[in-house]
């Protein structure tokens, strides 16, 4: 029978070891801390913890450039992006995710806003408070 419970402070070492042993999560830069917050639960079976589940407040953003003027587009993003992040943070959003196949757009967001590549073509920026 499956038991569901909140993650406890004593679970941290187990979560760190599991994240370190997972090549996908290690490559994405996730540590056990990701699952150690109050927004996480554990599934346990008769042999103990099996799966950590984290509920996140994530927003997926789509971009459409209305001009082919790259400098103008970049300047608008540089001027407006952090105000947008502030609005999202006040709404409780903790992560921004977007997809692009454009190497130029990806490079811009990686360099200027410190997004990370979560997977091919998917980029993520954590904007919430660490728990």
Buried (B, 14 or more C-beta within 10 A) or exposed (E): EEEEEEBEEEBBEBBBEBBEEEEEBEEBEBBBEBBBBEBBBBEBEEEEBEEBEBEBEBEEEEEEBEEEEEEEBBEBBEEEBEEEBEEBEEEEBBBBBBBBEEEEBBEBBBEEBEBEBBEEEBBBBBBBEEE
